[in-house]
Every structure is written in structure tokens, then in C-alpha cells.
Amino acid sequence: MTAKIIDGKALATKVRNEVSKAVLELNKKGITPGLATVIVGNDAASSIYVTNKGKSAKEVGIKSLQYSLAESVSENELLKLINELNLNKDVDGILVQLPLPKQINSEVILDSIKPSKDVDGFNIFNAGNIYLNREGVIPCTPLGCLIMLRSIQKSLKGMNAVIIGRSNIVGKPMAQLLLNEDCTVTTVHSKSNNIQRIVKEADIIIAAVGIPNLVKASWVKKGAIVIDVGINRINYKDKTKLVGDVDFKEVQALASYITPVPGGVGPMTIACLLMNTVFQCSRKNNLSLPENLKNLY
């Protein structure tokens, strides 16, 4: 058995096309969604990521505003900018790129973003909606993973899902989304015992822990679906190489479906950010989310 590749680039293109259609419908009503991205410091990877987000927004017709602040910026200065964006009628979504410098409390910053302009789904109000299974913005990476799973399996009901990692960004919201899909969900982490044995029982494996090539073939049962969220930079033959949390070559021989790194979850994360921006814009203008996007949530 050789696993089929879940092509994140191709699926993200489909999602972005649907977002573009929804934006055109908003344009007919005189509305243009706006997305503000804020980056602090000059981390090369984060800068590239934010630039790609802005470029992708423009391509689907979303107005992109980008703010770059010095590494030394104070928490109060960042809060001041967010407050200005909260009041800006042209901004429907605010994204603050993580991680932030040590002098800034990330929780304070994320909670300062108005829930109605939160497109990451990290605000405590929007996080609560997920846990109560109510309509609301869903964190981009978990939403992207869910759309990928649904693209190959219409119903996830009753499937045994194991999530490796318990971060607020991926692991915890992913667990809740899969519970909402009627999966049986287990989350393992650095303090878990017998991780390999637990993962071996999974029909669905979500690896989101940030350890290169952690998941080996011996961890995976035949026919499992493997979603690799990890993006790790390692030195390989005097070059920097991107790898996931899953040993791709080993696991591909056992899994039924697997996501590559790069080209898997990453493109879906950006596509879902655009979708969340349209979601927030529609709600601000008392409009229903277009049916073509509603079907993806």
C-alpha cells in the first residue's frame, strides 16, 4: 500500500476560488472585505508568511493592510495599533503574527482583538463558540485540516482520532472540531504514557507537536489517514530542508492518505484565513455567509 497524497495546494486553490466568488457577491453590494496583518520583529519565516497572506488576500479581492513593527515595540504601543484597527470600518479581520517578543503578553494581545474582527479564532469568545459547537470563526489550521479530511471522507462519525500536541493554536481546537464531527478523540502530549501504542490505534492521526519526523511507520496502523501539521527546518546536505512531524517516506507505505510537507496543511491555513475574513465581513454587514462557503464550515 502507498498512501494517496492529500494535495493541500490544489484543495487550497479550490477554497480560494470559492472565497473569490463570495467577495464578488459582496462587491455587488458595495462591500469590500479588509484584512489587517501585524508583524512584530524581523523573523524571516514570519515575514515571508505574512507577505504571502497579504498577496493571497489581494488575489481574491480582499483589501490587505500590512503593519510591520520593531522588535522592541512595547505592549502598549501594539495595543494602541490594535485598538485603532478595531475602530477602523475598513478592517474586517485583524491578524497578529505569532510568536511575539518576550516583552509582550500574547494572551493580552489576542484578547484585545474584537471577537468580530478575530480571523484566527484565538480570541477567548470565539474559542468558546467552538467548544459549545456554536457558529463562529474557527482557527485557520484546524479548519484547514478538517476540510482536508472531509475532502476524502464525507463522514468522520465514529472514527478514532488521535491528536499529537495540545497547543491552543492547533491541538485543542482540532480535538473539539473532531468531537463535533462525532469522532472518538484522544490527545497525546509530552506527559502522555505509551504514546506510540495510542497512536497505533488511530484511524485519523493529526501530528502537531513540532518535532521533526517524530511519527514513524511503527506508530501507524495500516490504512490510517495522516495529517501532518508540523513545519520544521532541519539541516540536510548543507541545506535547510522543511520536514513535518511525520516521517513521510516511512508512513506513506502504511497510510491510506497523507499530507506532504510542504504543500499540505500550510496552503490550507492561508485559504481558511481568507474564508474567515469573508465570514467576519458578512456578519458585520448583517449578511448570511454565502452558501458556497457555508458548506465548508
HUTADA-V167081 format. One line per field, one symbol per residue. ss: DSSP state (a for helix, b for strand, c for the rest). phi: phi as a letter, one per 20 degrees, with the letter a starting at -180 (. if undefined). psi: psi as a letter, one per 20 degrees, with the letter a starting at -180 (. if undefined). Layout:
# HUTADA-V167081
ss=???
phi=???
psi=???
This chain:
# HUTADA-V167081
ss=cccbbbcaaaaaaaaaaaaaaaaaaaaacccccbbbbbbbcccaaaaaaaaaaaaaaaacccbbbbbbbcccccaaaaaaaaaaaaacccccbbbbcccccccccaaaaaaaccaaabcccccaaaaaaaaccccccccaaaaaaaaaaaaacccccccbbbbbccccccaaaaaaaaaacccbbbbbccccccaaaaaacccbbbbcccccccbcaaacccccbbbbcccbbbbbccbbbbbccbcaaaaaccccbbbcccccaaaaaaaaaaaaaaaaaaaaccccccaaaaccc
phi=.cffeeeffffffffffffgffffffgfendcfccddccdncgfffffffgffffffffenefdddcddfgegefffffffffffgeffeddcccdfeedgffdeffffffefggfdfdemefgfffffffeldfrfdgffgfffffffffdbgddgnfedddepcffecgfffffffffemeedcddbfdfelggffffefecddebcndglfedgfedefnfecddefccdceblmcececeedfgfffgfdfecbeecfndfgffffffffffffgfffffeldffggfegfee
psi=ppqqponhgghhggghhhggghhhhhhhjkpoqpppppppakpgghggggghggghghhjjppppppoqqhjqrghgghgghhghhioiiphpppopqrqqhipohggghiipphijoiijiqhghhhhghjlrprpppgghgggghgghhiogpjpiqopppoqkqhhfgghgggghghjkropppqahjqqlgghghhiphppoomikopkgorhiipqpjqpoooipoppqpoljrpqpraipnggghhihrhqqqroajehghhgghhggghghghgghhjkqqpqhhhhii.
